[in-house]
Amino acid sequence: MVVLLVLDIHACIAKDPKNFHQLIVFLVHNFRVDNSLLQKRGALIIRRLCVLLNAERVYRELSTILEGEADLDFASIMVQALNLILLTSSELAELRDLLKQSLVNAAGKDLFLSLYASWRHSPMAIISLCLLAQTYQHASAVIQSLVEEDINVKFLVQLDKLIHLLETPIFAYLRLQLLEPGRYIWLLKALYGLLMLLPQQSVAFKILRTRLKTVPSYSFSGEQIKHTSSGNPYSHIIQHMPSGSQITEDGDIDCDIGNSQNGINFASRLQQFEQMQRLHHMHAKGHTQSHNSSLSLLKEVENTSIGHKQTPH
């Protein structure tokens, strides 16, 4: 209750643009220096601010700050927390609806690009954002770009959460799109890509595999999907599309692929994502080497100390 009252007071002061920026910077700073605050009260604080100060405004400001965050580990953790709040909180329903229009209107596109700038700190956050924005071809491209360093325990834990979230009402639109596999081929490819990254004995693997098994071989738009011998419905879909048409970014069939992308340069975005991940890999490698050096030095000191004790006087 005290936290909410304090937030209400800060929100009143932050209605001025200058004070608003200072409040968000102050909030990020406190999350950075006190990890327990982010874990225990982070969701409550962010959700309340979104109600008091407009969710889109808060998320845009947070994204701008985190895009240039020097502490890469913190940036990744913070983005993952913001992404989970975005995917689950009722207070952010309007923000989710706007993101779903990323490929069809300017406001949705602008918000998608604004969040993408900092969501690059986390592969799973980017994939979640793409599924929410229905940029399925880009989601598939991001998944295909992942390397060994990306697929670690933390990644798999986040992936497990996402698979469970895909079964919630928030992603009902996505599951209904699976009724038209010929139209949403990139969605299918992205989901199968995620399936291939999951350990086969995991609950998440079984959940996603069960869902994909329910995808009809017959598209309810009237198009028959022919399966290959491996059971995948991809290879023959393109052959049965109308002449001159292409599969657009969101998996729809259209003759003008440029318009459907709403002017978003996805190739450039993928390069930016990969560049950010390389920075994270270098940071993690440097941290590991530093840790190993410290252990080696400690072992040397211990051995020297033991040697002195054993030397007779």
C-alpha positions as CSV (number, residue, x, y, z in Angstrom):
1,M,0.0,0.0,0.0
2,V,2.8,2.4,0.9
3,V,4.6,1.6,-2.4
4,L,1.4,2.4,-4.4
5,L,0.9,5.7,-2.5
6,V,4.5,6.8,-3.2
7,L,4.0,5.9,-6.9
8,D,0.8,7.9,-7.0
9,I,2.7,11.0,-5.7
10,H,5.6,10.5,-8.1
11,A,3.2,10.0,-11.0
12,C,1.5,13.3,-10.3
13,I,4.9,15.1,-10.3
14,A,5.9,13.2,-13.5
15,K,3.1,14.5,-15.6
16,D,5.6,17.2,-16.6
17,P,7.7,15.8,-19.4
18,K,11.0,16.7,-17.8
19,N,10.1,15.1,-14.5
20,F,8.7,12.1,-16.3
21,H,12.1,11.3,-17.8
22,Q,13.8,11.8,-14.5
23,L,11.4,9.5,-12.8
24,I,11.9,6.6,-15.3
25,V,15.7,7.1,-15.1
26,F,15.5,7.0,-11.3
27,L,13.4,3.9,-11.4
28,V,15.8,2.1,-13.8
29,H,18.7,3.1,-11.5
30,N,17.0,1.6,-8.5
31,F,16.2,-1.6,-10.3
32,R,19.9,-1.8,-11.3
33,V,21.4,-1.4,-7.8
34,D,18.7,-3.5,-6.1
35,N,17.9,-6.6,-8.0
36,S,15.5,-7.8,-5.3
37,L,13.3,-4.7,-5.9
38,L,12.9,-5.7,-9.6
39,Q,12.2,-9.3,-8.6
40,K,9.7,-8.7,-5.8
41,R,8.1,-5.3,-6.7
42,G,9.1,-4.7,-10.3
43,A,5.8,-5.9,-11.9
44,L,3.7,-4.0,-9.4
45,I,5.6,-0.8,-9.9
46,I,5.6,-1.0,-13.7
47,R,2.0,-1.9,-14.0
48,R,0.9,0.9,-11.7
49,L,3.0,3.5,-13.6
50,C,1.4,2.3,-16.8
51,V,-2.0,3.0,-15.4
52,L,-1.1,6.4,-14.0
53,L,1.2,7.7,-16.8
54,N,0.0,5.9,-20.0
55,A,1.5,2.4,-20.8
56,E,2.8,3.3,-24.2
57,R,4.6,6.4,-22.9
58,V,6.2,4.4,-20.0
59,Y,7.3,1.5,-22.2
60,R,8.8,3.8,-24.9
61,E,10.8,5.7,-22.3
62,L,12.0,2.5,-20.6
63,S,13.1,1.1,-24.0
64,T,15.0,4.3,-24.9
65,I,16.9,4.1,-21.6
66,L,17.7,0.4,-21.8
67,E,18.8,0.6,-25.5
68,G,22.0,2.3,-24.3
69,E,22.4,0.5,-21.0
70,A,26.0,-0.2,-20.3
71,D,25.4,-3.1,-17.9
72,L,24.4,-5.8,-20.4
73,D,23.4,-8.4,-17.8
74,F,21.0,-5.9,-16.2
75,A,19.6,-4.8,-19.6
76,S,18.8,-8.4,-20.5
77,I,17.1,-9.1,-17.1
78,M,15.2,-5.8,-17.2
79,V,14.0,-6.4,-20.8
80,Q,12.9,-10.0,-19.9
81,A,10.9,-8.6,-17.0
82,L,9.2,-5.9,-19.1
83,N,8.4,-8.4,-21.8
84,L,6.7,-10.8,-19.3
85,I,4.6,-7.9,-18.0
86,L,3.7,-6.9,-21.5
87,L,2.6,-10.4,-22.3
88,T,0.5,-11.0,-19.1
89,S,-0.8,-7.8,-17.5
90,S,-4.4,-6.7,-18.1
91,E,-3.2,-3.1,-17.7
92,L,-1.2,-3.5,-21.0
93,A,-4.0,-5.0,-23.1
94,E,-4.3,-1.8,-25.3
95,L,-0.5,-1.9,-25.9
96,R,-0.8,-5.5,-27.0
97,D,-3.6,-4.6,-29.4
98,L,-1.6,-1.8,-30.9
99,L,1.4,-4.1,-31.4
100,K,-0.8,-6.5,-33.3
101,Q,-1.2,-3.8,-35.9
102,S,2.5,-3.3,-36.4
103,L,2.2,-4.4,-40.1
104,V,-0.9,-2.4,-40.9
105,N,-0.7,1.0,-39.4
106,A,1.9,3.7,-38.5
107,A,1.2,3.8,-34.7
108,G,1.7,0.0,-34.3
109,K,4.9,0.1,-36.5
110,D,6.3,2.9,-34.5
111,L,5.7,1.2,-31.2
112,F,7.2,-2.1,-32.5
113,L,10.4,-0.4,-33.6
114,S,10.6,1.6,-30.4
115,L,10.5,-1.6,-28.3
116,Y,12.7,-3.6,-30.7
117,A,15.6,-1.3,-30.0
118,S,16.0,-2.5,-26.4
119,W,14.3,-5.9,-26.7
120,R,17.4,-6.9,-28.7
121,H,19.1,-7.5,-25.4
122,S,17.1,-10.8,-25.1
123,P,16.5,-13.3,-27.9
124,M,13.4,-14.7,-26.2
125,A,12.0,-11.1,-25.7
126,I,12.5,-10.4,-29.5
127,I,10.8,-13.7,-30.5
128,S,7.8,-12.9,-28.1
129,L,7.5,-9.4,-29.5
130,C,7.4,-10.7,-33.0
131,L,4.7,-13.3,-32.2
132,L,2.7,-10.5,-30.6
133,A,3.2,-8.2,-33.5
134,Q,2.4,-11.0,-36.0
135,T,5.8,-10.5,-37.7
136,Y,6.1,-14.2,-38.1
137,Q,8.7,-14.4,-40.9
138,H,11.0,-12.2,-38.8
139,A,10.4,-14.4,-35.8
140,S,11.4,-17.4,-37.8
141,A,14.6,-15.5,-39.1
142,V,15.5,-14.6,-35.5
143,I,15.1,-18.3,-34.4
144,Q,17.2,-19.5,-37.3
145,S,20.0,-17.0,-36.4
146,L,20.4,-18.3,-32.9
147,V,23.8,-19.8,-32.1
148,E,25.2,-22.2,-29.5
149,E,25.9,-19.4,-27.0
150,D,22.2,-18.2,-27.1
151,I,20.7,-21.5,-26.3
152,N,21.6,-21.8,-22.6
153,V,19.6,-22.7,-19.5
154,K,18.3,-19.2,-19.0
155,F,17.0,-19.2,-22.6
156,L,15.3,-22.5,-22.2
157,V,13.6,-21.4,-19.0
158,Q,12.2,-18.3,-20.8
159,L,11.2,-20.5,-23.8
160,D,9.3,-22.8,-21.4
161,K,7.4,-19.7,-20.1
162,L,6.6,-18.6,-23.6
163,I,5.2,-22.0,-24.6
164,H,2.9,-22.0,-21.6
165,L,1.8,-18.4,-22.5
166,L,0.9,-19.4,-26.0
167,E,-1.9,-21.5,-24.5
168,T,-3.4,-18.5,-22.7
169,P,-6.3,-16.3,-24.0
170,I,-3.8,-13.6,-24.9
171,F,-2.5,-15.7,-27.8
172,A,-5.9,-17.1,-28.8
173,Y,-5.6,-15.1,-32.1
174,L,-2.3,-16.9,-32.9
175,R,-3.8,-20.4,-32.3
176,L,-6.8,-19.6,-34.4
177,Q,-4.5,-18.6,-37.3
178,L,-3.2,-22.1,-37.3
179,L,-6.6,-23.1,-38.8
180,E,-5.2,-21.6,-42.0
181,P,-1.7,-23.1,-42.4
182,G,-1.4,-22.1,-46.0
183,R,-1.9,-18.5,-45.1
184,Y,0.3,-18.5,-42.0
185,I,3.3,-20.6,-43.1
186,W,5.8,-18.4,-41.3
187,L,3.9,-18.8,-38.1
188,L,4.1,-22.6,-38.5
189,K,7.8,-22.4,-39.3
190,A,8.5,-20.2,-36.3
191,L,6.6,-22.6,-33.9
192,Y,8.3,-25.6,-35.4
193,G,11.7,-23.8,-34.9
194,L,10.9,-23.3,-31.2
195,L,9.9,-26.9,-31.0
196,M,13.3,-28.0,-32.3
197,L,15.1,-26.0,-29.6
198,L,13.2,-27.6,-26.7
199,P,14.5,-30.8,-25.0
200,Q,12.2,-33.6,-26.1
201,Q,11.5,-34.7,-22.6
202,S,10.4,-31.3,-21.4
203,V,6.7,-30.4,-20.6
204,A,6.9,-27.4,-23.0
205,F,8.0,-29.7,-25.9
206,K,5.0,-31.9,-25.3
207,I,2.6,-29.0,-25.0
208,L,3.8,-27.4,-28.3
209,R,4.0,-30.7,-30.2
210,T,0.4,-31.5,-29.1
211,R,-0.7,-28.0,-30.3
212,L,1.0,-28.4,-33.7
213,K,-0.5,-31.9,-34.1
214,T,-3.9,-30.2,-34.1
215,V,-3.1,-28.0,-37.1
216,P,-5.4,-29.2,-39.9
217,S,-4.0,-30.6,-43.1
218,Y,-6.9,-28.8,-44.8
219,S,-6.9,-25.0,-44.8
220,F,-10.4,-23.6,-43.9
221,S,-9.9,-20.9,-46.6
222,G,-10.6,-23.7,-49.0
223,E,-7.0,-24.7,-49.9
224,Q,-5.8,-28.3,-49.6
225,I,-2.4,-28.6,-47.9
226,K,-0.4,-31.5,-49.2
227,H,1.9,-33.1,-46.7
228,T,5.4,-34.3,-47.6
229,S,6.6,-37.7,-46.6
230,S,8.0,-36.1,-43.4
231,G,4.6,-34.7,-42.5
232,N,5.6,-31.1,-42.8
233,P,3.0,-28.9,-44.6
234,Y,5.4,-26.4,-46.1
235,S,6.9,-27.6,-49.4
236,H,3.7,-27.7,-51.5
237,I,2.0,-24.6,-50.1
238,I,4.0,-22.2,-52.3
239,Q,3.3,-24.3,-55.4
240,H,-0.5,-23.8,-54.9
241,M,-0.5,-20.1,-54.4
242,P,-2.0,-17.8,-57.0
243,S,0.3,-16.8,-59.8
244,G,2.4,-13.7,-59.0
245,S,1.7,-13.8,-55.3
246,Q,4.2,-14.0,-52.5
247,I,4.2,-15.0,-48.9
248,T,4.3,-11.7,-47.0
249,E,6.0,-11.0,-43.6
250,D,2.9,-12.0,-41.6
251,G,2.3,-15.1,-43.6
252,D,-0.6,-13.7,-45.6
253,I,-0.8,-14.1,-49.4
254,D,-0.5,-10.9,-51.2
255,C,0.8,-9.5,-54.5
256,D,2.5,-6.5,-52.9
257,I,4.9,-7.7,-50.3
258,G,6.3,-4.2,-49.7
259,N,3.1,-2.7,-48.4
260,S,2.4,-5.6,-46.1
261,Q,5.7,-5.0,-44.3
262,N,4.6,-1.4,-43.5
263,G,8.0,0.0,-44.4
264,I,9.9,-2.0,-41.8
265,N,13.4,-3.1,-42.9
266,F,13.5,-6.5,-41.2
267,A,16.9,-7.4,-42.7
268,S,18.4,-4.4,-41.0
269,R,16.6,-5.2,-37.7
270,L,18.0,-8.8,-37.9
271,Q,21.5,-7.4,-38.3
272,Q,21.0,-5.1,-35.3
273,F,19.8,-8.0,-33.2
274,E,22.8,-10.2,-34.2
275,Q,25.2,-7.3,-33.4
276,M,23.7,-6.9,-30.0
277,Q,23.9,-10.6,-29.3
278,R,27.6,-10.6,-30.3
279,L,28.2,-7.9,-27.7
280,H,26.5,-10.1,-25.1
281,H,28.6,-13.1,-26.1
282,M,31.8,-11.1,-25.8
283,H,30.7,-9.8,-22.4
284,A,29.8,-13.3,-21.2
285,K,33.1,-14.7,-22.5
286,G,35.1,-11.9,-20.8
287,H,33.2,-12.5,-17.5
288,T,34.0,-16.3,-17.7
289,Q,37.7,-15.7,-18.4
290,S,37.9,-13.2,-15.5
291,H,36.2,-15.7,-13.2
292,N,38.6,-18.4,-14.3
293,S,41.6,-16.2,-13.8
294,S,40.4,-15.3,-10.3
295,L,40.0,-18.9,-9.4
296,S,43.5,-19.7,-10.8
297,L,45.1,-16.9,-8.8
298,L,43.3,-18.0,-5.6
299,K,44.5,-21.5,-6.1
300,E,48.1,-20.3,-6.6
301,V,47.8,-18.2,-3.4
302,E,46.5,-21.2,-1.5
303,N,49.3,-23.5,-2.8
304,T,51.9,-20.9,-1.9
305,S,50.5,-20.6,1.5
306,I,50.4,-24.4,2.0
307,G,54.0,-24.6,0.8
308,H,55.2,-22.0,3.3
309,K,53.5,-23.8,6.1
310,Q,55.1,-27.1,5.2
311,T,58.6,-25.6,4.8
312,P,60.7,-26.5,8.0
313,H,62.3,-23.6,9.9
